[in-house]
Amino acid sequence: MGEAPLLKELYAQYKDQGVIVIGISLDEDVKLVQEMVSREGISWPQVSDADKTLQKLFNVKGTPTYYLLDRDGKIA
């Protein structure tokens, strides 16, 4: 969560240009994730990956992990 302020700043700066942020939580406790989103004022979608599907698909070794995708959905 230490990087959240920077990510919020970047999102605010570029969202009108089409930048989209989607947060993916690996936490199994969805209620804790919802509380964090509310507490931190996160305005982008935050989804749960408790079953680790996305973690496996994108070979995530740790968090936070960031990917930039182009308009076609390909990792840039």
For each residue, the residues with C-beta under 8 A, 3 or more apart:
1: 4 36 40
2:
3: 6 7 64
4: 1 7 8 40 42
5: 8 9
6: 3 9 10
7: 3 4 10 11 21
8: 4 5 11 12 41 42 43
9: 5 6 12 13
10: 6 7 13 14 19
11: 7 8 14 15 19 21 43 44
12: 8 9 15
13: 9 10
14: 10 11 17 18 19
15: 11 12 18 19 20
16:
17: 14
18: 14 15 71
19: 10 11 14 15
20: 15 44
21: 7 11 44
22: 44 45 46 47
23: 37 42 44 45 46 47
24: 46 47 48 49 54
25: 33 46 47 48 49
26: 49 50 52 55 60 63
27: 30 32 33 48 50
28: 50
29: 32 33
30: 27 33 34 48 50
31: 34 35
32: 27 29 35 36
33: 25 27 29 30 36 37 46 48
34: 30 31 37 38
35: 31 32 38 39
36: 1 32 33 39 40 42
37: 23 33 34 40 42 46
38: 34 35 41
39: 35 36
40: 1 4 36 37
41: 8 38
42: 4 8 23 36 37 46
43: 8 11
44: 11 20 21 22 23
45: 22 23
46: 22 23 24 25 33 37 42
47: 22 23 24 25
48: 24 25 27 30 33
49: 24 25 26 52 53 54 55
50: 26 27 28 30
51:
52: 26 49 55 56
53: 49 56 57
54: 24 49 57 58 60
55: 26 49 52 58 60
56: 52 53 59
57: 53 54
58: 54 55 65 67
59: 56
60: 26 54 55 63 65
61: 65
62: 65
63: 26 60
64: 3
65: 58 60 61 62
66:
67: 58 75
68: 75 76
69: 73 74 75 76
70: 73 74 76
71: 18
72:
73: 69 70
74: 69 70
75: 67 68 69
76: 68 69 70
